[in-house]
Amino acid sequence: MTILLDTSALLAHHRDEEGAVRVQSYFENGDMRLLIASVTFAEFGRRMLELGASQEEIQIVVDGYRRLFDGIISIDEHVAMKAFALAVQSPKRIPLIDSLIAAAACLQEATLVHRNSHFESIPRSILKSERL
């Protein structure tokens, strides 16, 4: 099984919030392919900065997480156009960063793990997702 973590899932894990135990189980499951979109690190860092972390602390945390993933999905033209297609097919507005993350999951045929209700507006026939 392939999982792609959204920023909300990564934050839940880092802050030991609801869903953290499930995210930890993904990190510990050797049979699972665990991915993250490159933009997640930027969004994660911005949120940590808002919560009072220093840039140095954020870099250390991001470096630690980076080693736990089997792959980091770059955002290129193909992902960008898939994000646009997802936005068109969704009846609710999806923030740009989240549409890029969802597109990365779609193109990797991964299940997107998240805590954001707006992902649930993307038809299940297009995006496999799991809400923490």
C-alpha positions as CSV (number, residue, x, y, z in Angstrom):
1,M,0.0,0.0,0.0
2,T,1.2,3.5,-0.8
3,I,0.4,6.4,1.6
4,L,1.0,10.1,1.0
5,L,0.9,12.3,4.1
6,D,-0.8,15.7,3.9
7,T,0.7,18.5,6.0
8,S,-2.1,18.2,8.5
9,A,-1.2,14.5,9.2
10,L,2.5,15.4,9.6
11,L,1.6,18.2,12.0
12,A,-0.7,15.9,14.0
13,H,2.2,13.5,14.3
14,H,4.7,16.1,15.3
15,R,2.4,17.8,17.8
16,D,1.1,14.4,19.2
17,E,-2.5,15.4,18.3
18,E,-5.4,13.2,17.3
19,G,-4.2,10.8,14.6
20,A,-0.6,10.8,15.7
21,V,-0.6,7.2,16.7
22,R,-1.9,6.1,13.3
23,V,0.7,8.2,11.5
24,Q,3.4,6.6,13.7
25,S,2.1,3.2,12.6
26,Y,2.7,4.2,9.0
27,F,6.3,5.1,9.8
28,E,6.8,1.8,11.5
29,N,5.2,-0.4,8.8
30,G,7.9,-1.7,6.6
31,D,5.4,-3.1,4.1
32,M,4.1,0.4,3.3
33,R,5.5,2.9,0.8
34,L,5.3,6.3,2.5
35,L,5.5,9.4,0.4
36,I,5.3,13.2,0.9
37,A,4.9,16.1,-1.5
38,S,7.8,18.5,-1.6
39,V,5.5,21.5,-0.9
40,T,4.4,19.8,2.4
41,F,7.8,20.7,3.9
42,A,7.2,24.4,3.1
43,E,3.7,24.4,4.5
44,F,4.8,22.5,7.6
45,G,7.6,24.9,8.2
46,R,5.3,27.9,7.9
47,R,2.9,26.4,10.3
48,M,5.7,25.6,12.8
49,L,6.9,29.2,12.5
50,E,3.4,30.4,13.4
51,L,3.5,28.1,16.4
52,G,6.7,29.7,17.7
53,A,9.4,27.4,16.4
54,S,12.7,28.9,15.3
55,Q,14.0,28.4,11.7
56,E,16.8,26.3,13.1
57,E,14.3,24.0,15.0
58,I,12.2,23.7,11.9
59,Q,15.1,22.7,9.8
60,I,16.1,20.0,12.3
61,V,12.6,18.6,12.5
62,V,12.2,18.6,8.7
63,D,15.5,16.9,8.2
64,G,14.4,14.2,10.7
65,Y,11.1,13.6,8.9
66,R,12.7,13.7,5.4
67,R,14.6,10.5,6.3
68,L,11.4,8.6,7.2
69,F,9.9,8.8,3.7
70,D,10.4,6.4,0.9
71,G,10.0,9.3,-1.6
72,I,9.5,13.0,-1.9
73,I,7.2,13.9,-4.8
74,S,8.3,17.0,-6.7
75,I,5.7,19.4,-7.9
76,D,6.1,19.7,-11.7
77,E,3.9,20.7,-14.6
78,H,2.2,17.3,-14.6
79,V,1.2,17.6,-10.9
80,A,0.1,21.2,-11.4
81,M,-2.2,20.3,-14.2
82,K,-3.6,17.4,-12.2
83,A,-4.2,19.8,-9.3
84,F,-6.2,22.0,-11.7
85,A,-8.3,19.1,-12.9
86,L,-9.0,18.1,-9.3
87,A,-10.1,21.7,-8.5
88,V,-12.5,21.7,-11.5
89,Q,-14.0,18.3,-10.4
90,S,-14.5,19.3,-6.8
91,P,-17.7,21.0,-5.8
92,K,-15.9,22.9,-3.0
93,R,-12.9,25.2,-3.2
94,I,-9.6,23.4,-2.4
95,P,-6.6,25.6,-1.4
96,L,-3.8,25.5,-4.0
97,I,-1.2,23.8,-1.8
98,D,-3.8,21.1,-0.9
99,S,-4.8,20.6,-4.5
100,L,-1.1,20.1,-5.4
101,I,-0.7,17.6,-2.5
102,A,-3.9,15.7,-3.6
103,A,-2.7,15.7,-7.2
104,A,0.7,14.2,-6.1
105,A,-1.3,11.4,-4.3
106,C,-3.4,10.7,-7.3
107,L,-0.5,10.5,-9.7
108,Q,1.3,8.1,-7.3
109,E,-1.9,6.0,-6.9
110,A,-1.5,6.7,-3.2
111,T,-4.0,7.1,-0.4
112,L,-3.9,10.6,0.9
113,V,-3.9,10.7,4.7
114,H,-5.1,14.0,6.1
115,R,-7.2,15.9,8.7
116,N,-8.9,18.4,6.3
117,S,-12.5,18.2,5.3
118,H,-12.1,19.9,2.0
119,F,-10.3,16.8,0.6
120,E,-13.5,14.8,1.1
121,S,-15.2,17.0,-1.6
122,I,-12.9,15.4,-4.2
123,P,-14.8,12.4,-5.7
124,R,-13.5,9.1,-4.3
125,S,-13.3,7.7,-7.8
126,I,-10.5,10.2,-8.3
127,L,-8.7,10.4,-5.0
128,K,-8.3,7.7,-2.4
129,S,-8.2,9.4,1.0
130,E,-8.3,8.6,4.7
131,R,-9.2,11.2,7.2
132,L,-7.4,10.9,10.6
